[in-house]
């Protein structure tokens, strides 16, 4: 079976990368995680949180993903409920 990439499943709004995240996470990892998040790939989330995001995508609300950068740094990608902004930040900044 051939899978077709339909692109982003929702709008990102303004992209915000916190200063600490920008200093710690390699730029390519940020770009890759953002692309995956917008396509509904929730990264390192467990099954229950993945399901919650899928349901939230349908009914509205904040979307959250967790990724691990190539240097081992864990980080979050959060999209606001109104889709006005997506923020990339470290767990300690949450």
Residue pairs with C-beta under 8 A, 6 or more apart in sequence:
5 39
6 39
7 39
8 38
8 39
9 38
9 39
9 40
9 57
10 38
10 57
10 63
10 79
10 83
11 83
12 34
12 38
12 79
12 83
12 85
12 86
13 79
13 80
13 82
13 83
13 84
13 85
13 86
14 84
14 85
14 86
15 34
15 85
15 86
15 88
16 85
16 86
16 87
16 88
17 30
17 87
17 88
17 89
18 87
18 88
18 89
18 90
18 93
20 89
20 90
20 92
20 93
21 30
21 75
21 88
21 89
21 90
21 93
22 30
24 69
24 71
24 73
24 75
24 90
25 69
25 71
25 73
25 75
25 88
26 69
26 70
26 71
28 70
29 67
29 69
29 70
29 71
30 88
33 43
33 65
33 67
33 69
33 75
33 77
33 88
34 77
34 86
34 88
36 43
36 65
36 67
37 43
37 63
37 65
37 67
37 77
37 79
37 86
38 86
40 53
40 54
40 57
41 65
42 49
42 50
42 53
42 64
42 65
42 66
43 65
43 66
43 67
43 68
43 77
44 65
44 66
44 67
44 68
44 74
45 53
45 64
45 65
45 66
49 64
53 63
53 64
53 65
56 62
56 63
57 63
60 81
61 81
62 78
62 79
62 80
62 81
63 78
63 79
64 76
64 77
64 78
64 79
65 76
65 77
65 78
66 74
66 75
66 76
66 77
67 74
67 75
67 76
67 77
68 74
68 75
69 75
73 90
74 90
74 91
75 88
75 89
75 90
75 91
76 87
76 88
76 89
76 90
76 91
76 94
77 86
77 87
77 88
78 86
78 87
78 89
79 85
79 86
80 86
80 87
